[in-house]
């Protein structure tokens, strides 16, 4: 009875910790299901803080998945990007939104070791004690503190090198970018791109996508327009993904791609395009 009554309140945290650790909506949903089954069969009468207990169980399961996923990503075809998570009014379920669900931050955390990522997410994002974190990682409390500290330092360095632009600025740039892109305006796109911009595409070997990073604002603009002419997109919407504005492109009535950007000095310095259809399923069915 207690689990049934409190589950709707705690589910966003269970999903949230799993998604931040795995960068996959599908895998996070699997973890949520596993946690529900585990909790349903457990005696919770002695559990004082149910949220912390559920988040810890989710983290332990996610940690196991994360360790195997790191091995799989070594053979991943082309660059890897996280699975887009719809937030805001388009989200099918309530989502805990902060900087840690943005594409940029998930990529930073992807560079951490699995233990560092777990320690950082549990402590700095969800406020879980180091006693519980040590249990999840199978180590000592001092070791857990050291892992979180090391991860926090690397995240801070990433934030300093690429500070987050205000939401209004990101929206303004995306509106201007969409207009120039749909008009085939090469000069307009180049003006919006940082000269040292980097373009990343994730096709996962499922669809055609660049398997190497593309550098330079002019080169990126040329590639985007050339590929765009081949796709014949039906429309492009600005949708909140990972707590930030993103471009969602539709083709033949289905989501074709989800694009997020990083901004430096008022121009787009990182353009990330998710094309892998396996990673677009949640977006596809959330907004037909």
N, C-alpha and C positions, 0 to 999 in steps of 0.2 A: 504493500500500500504506500509506503514512504517513497519508494523508487518511482512508482507511477505518478505520485503527486508532484515530486520535485524534478522529474526528468525533463519536462519542457524548459524549465529554468536553467538546467545545467547542460543540456545538449549542445548549445552554442560553444561552450567552453571545451567540451569533449571533442567536437568537430574542429574547433579552432586550434587546439594543440596538435592534433593529428595533421591538419593541413599545413601548419607552419613547419612541422618537422618533415613532411613528405613532399610538399609542393604539388600534391595531386588530389583533386576533388574525389575521384573514384576511390583511391586508396584510403582517403580520410573517411569516406562513407563506410567502407568495409570495417575500419577500426571502430567507428561508432556502433555498428552492428555487433561487433565482438564485445565491446564494453557493455552494451545492453544485456547481452546473453550472460556474460560473466556476473554482472550485478544482479540479474534476475534470479540467479541460482545461489547467490551469496547471502550470508547472514549479516545484515547491515545494522543490527541492533546496537552494536558497540561502536559504530562509526559516528564520530562527532561531527566532522566536516565532510559531508557527502561530496561537495564539489571537488575538494582536494583529492578525495579518494578516487573519484571517477577520472579526474584529469591525470592522476598518477597511473591508473590502470591503462588509460589511453596512451600515455607517454611510453610505458613499458612495451606495449604492443607495437607502437609506432617505431620505437627504437629497434626492435627486431626486424621490422620491414625495412627501415632505413639502411641497416647494415647490408642487407641483401641487395637493396636497390643501388647502393654505391657500386657494387660489383657489376650489376647489369648496365649501369650507365657508362662503364668503360667501353662497352661494345655498342653504345647508342649511335645511331646513324646521324651524323651532323651535330650541330649545337643543340644543347638541351635548354628548354625554357619551361618554367612551371605552368601547370594547368590553370587557365584563367578561372578566377572565382568571382562570380557576380555578387556585387554588394549593392547597398542602397535600395531603391524601389524595385529593381529588377530581380533581387534575390528571392529564390523560392523559399528559403528558410532564413530565420534570423541569423546574422553573422556578426561576430565580434570583430570590429574593424579598427585597425590602427596601422601604423607604418609597417609593422612586421608582416602584413599580408600583401604589400606592394610587390610588384615584379622585381624591382631593383633590390629590395631587402631580401627577398627569397633567394635571389642569385648570390647575394653576399653570404647568406647562411648556407647555401649549397657548397661554398668553398670551405666551410668549417668541417672539422671532423664530426662524425656522428655524436660522440660524447659531448663535444663542445656545444653542438647545436641543441642537444637535449637540455644541458645545464643552462644555457642562455635563455631558451624559450620558457622553460619551466620557472626559472627564478625571475628573470627580468620582465617577462610578459605576463605570466600568470601568478607570480608571487608565491610560488611553492617553496617550502622550506628546504634547506640543503640536506636535512635528514632524509626527507622523502626522495630527493634527487639522487642521493647516494644509494638508496635502495634500488632505484630504477637502473642505475648504471653498474650496480654490483661493486661499488668501491667505498672509499671513506668520505667523510664530510669534508675534510681539508682538500682532498683531491677534487671533489665536486666544486668547491669554491674556486679552486685554481682554474678549473675548466671554464667556469662561467666568467672569470676575470679575463682569461685569455681571449675568449669569444667576444666579450664586451669591448676589449681593446681593438680587435680587428673590425668590429662593426663600427666603432667610433671613427676609425681611420677611413673607412669607406664613406661614412657620412660627411666627413670633413672634405674628402676629395671630390664628392659629388653631392652637394647639399640639395635638399628637396625644394623645388620651386613652389611658390604659392599656387593653390588650386586655381585661382582666377587666371593666372598666367598660363597654366597648362591648358585650361579650357580655351583661352584665346588663341593659343598656338594651334590647337587641334582644329578649331573652327577654320582658321586661316589655311591650315594644311589641307583639310578636306576640300575646301573650295578650290585651291590651286591644283590639287590632285585630280579632281573631277573635271576641271577645265583643261587638263593637260598642259598646265603652265609650268614649264621647266624653270624659267627664271624665278617665278614666284616660289617654287619649292626650294630652289637653291638658297634663296634669301632667308628662308625659314630654318635651313639646316646649318648646323655648326660646321665650319670647315674640316674639323677633325672628327666628325660624327662617325659612329660605328653602327652598322646594320646587321642584325642577327635574325635568322629565320630558323624555325623548328618545324621540320616536316616529318621527323622521326622515321624516314625511309618509307612512309606511307604515301606521300605525295611529292611532287617535284618541289624542291626548295634548295637554296644555296647551302652547300655543306661547309662553306668557309665564311668567315666574317668579311663584310665588304666595308671598306674604309673611304672616307671623304664625302663631303656633302654633295658635290656635283655628281660623283659616281653613283651615290645612293639614289639621288633624284632621277637620274637617267634609268637606273634599273627599275625603280618603282613605276615609272610611267610606262616603260616598255612591257613589263609584266602586266600592269593594269589594263593595257589595251588588249592583251590576250584573254584576260579573264572575263570581260564584259559583266561587271558587277551590276546588280540591280539597285543597290542602295548602300549607303554607309551611315551608320548611326554612331552617335557619341553616347557611350554607356559607362556606368561606373563599374570598374573591374579592380579588385584588390584595393578598394578605397580611393581610387584615382580615376580620372577620366581616361577613356580608351576608345579606339575606333573599332567598331564591329562591322565587317563587310559581309554582305549577303550576295549569294549567287544561286540562281534557280530556286529561290525560296528557302535556302538553308544558309546557316552561318558558314562563311568561307575562311575567314581569318579574324583574329583579334590582335590589335596592335597597341602597344604601350610605348611611352617615350620617357626619356630622361632629358633634362633641360640644363644647359650651362650658358650663362651670360645671355639669357633671353632667347636662345636658339636651341633647336633639337640636337642633342649630342649623342643620344642613344635611341635607336629605333628598333623595336623588338616585335617580330611578327610570328604569332603562333598559327601554324597551318595544319598541324597534326590532327586529323579528324578524330582520333581517339581522345584527344585532349579538349575537343570542342563540344563533346556531347552534352555536357551540363548547360553550356551556353545555348546550344542549338534548341534544346527542348524547353528552356526557360522562357525564351522569347521568340515564338514562331513568326 
